[in-house]
Amino acid sequence: MTAGRDGGNKWQDDLVVRWSDGELTLYQNTGTKLGKEIKVVNPNKLWTHAAEIGSGDYTQGDTWDLVVRWSDGEVTL
């Protein structure tokens, strides 16, 4: 899982979770409770190979990006 600014506001209060079944979920505006749940990807075999994920403004476009390191060592943005 990773935290970042994926919900469109100025706060880094969103959480992206990759579940063991390959589902990818975004929780927006997380605070004392989990924020609004948005299913990004349904359970699937591809995302079960995501070893690590990270959030950040890697492309300098003022929107946050997701970086994935896959089980075979490939890294995608």
C-alpha positions in Angstrom: 0.0 0.0 0.0 1.0 3.6 -0.4 -0.2 7.0 0.7 -0.3 10.1 -1.4 -2.4 12.8 -3.1 -4.5 10.8 -5.5 -7.9 12.4 -4.8 -7.6 15.8 -6.4 -7.2 18.0 -3.4 -4.0 19.5 -1.9 -3.7 17.0 0.9 -1.7 13.8 0.9 -4.5 11.9 2.6 -5.3 9.1 0.1 -4.4 5.5 0.4 -3.9 3.0 -2.4 -4.0 -0.7 -1.4 -3.1 -3.7 -3.5 -5.0 -6.7 -2.1 -3.6 -10.3 -2.2 -6.3 -11.3 -4.8 -5.0 -8.5 -7.1 -7.7 -5.9 -6.4 -6.5 -2.3 -6.3 -8.5 0.1 -4.1 -8.2 3.8 -3.5 -9.4 5.4 -0.3 -9.8 9.1 -0.7 -9.5 11.7 2.1 -8.5 9.3 4.8 -8.4 10.7 8.3 -9.5 9.2 11.6 -11.5 6.7 9.4 -10.8 5.2 5.9 -12.0 7.6 3.3 -14.3 7.0 0.3 -13.5 3.6 -1.2 -13.0 3.4 -5.0 -12.3 0.1 -6.6 -9.6 0.9 -9.2 -9.0 -2.6 -10.5 -11.1 -5.7 -10.0 -9.3 -8.8 -8.6 -7.0 -10.3 -11.2 -3.8 -12.3 -11.6 -1.7 -9.5 -13.0 -1.8 -7.3 -9.9 -1.0 -10.2 -7.6 2.6 -9.7 -9.1 2.9 -6.1 -7.8 5.7 -6.4 -5.3 5.8 -2.7 -4.2 3.9 0.4 -5.1 4.7 4.0 -4.4 3.0 7.4 -4.9 4.6 10.7 -5.8 4.8 13.6 -8.3 7.4 11.8 -10.4 6.5 13.4 -13.7 6.4 17.0 -12.3 2.9 17.6 -13.6 1.4 18.5 -10.2 -0.6 15.3 -10.3 0.6 12.3 -8.4 1.7 9.1 -10.1 1.9 5.5 -9.1 5.1 3.5 -9.5 4.9 -0.3 -9.4 7.8 -2.8 -9.0 6.7 -6.1 -10.3 7.8 -9.6 -9.0 10.0 -10.1 -12.1 11.9 -6.8 -11.3 10.3 -4.6 -13.9 9.3 -1.1 -12.8 6.4 0.8 -14.4 5.0 4.3 -13.9 
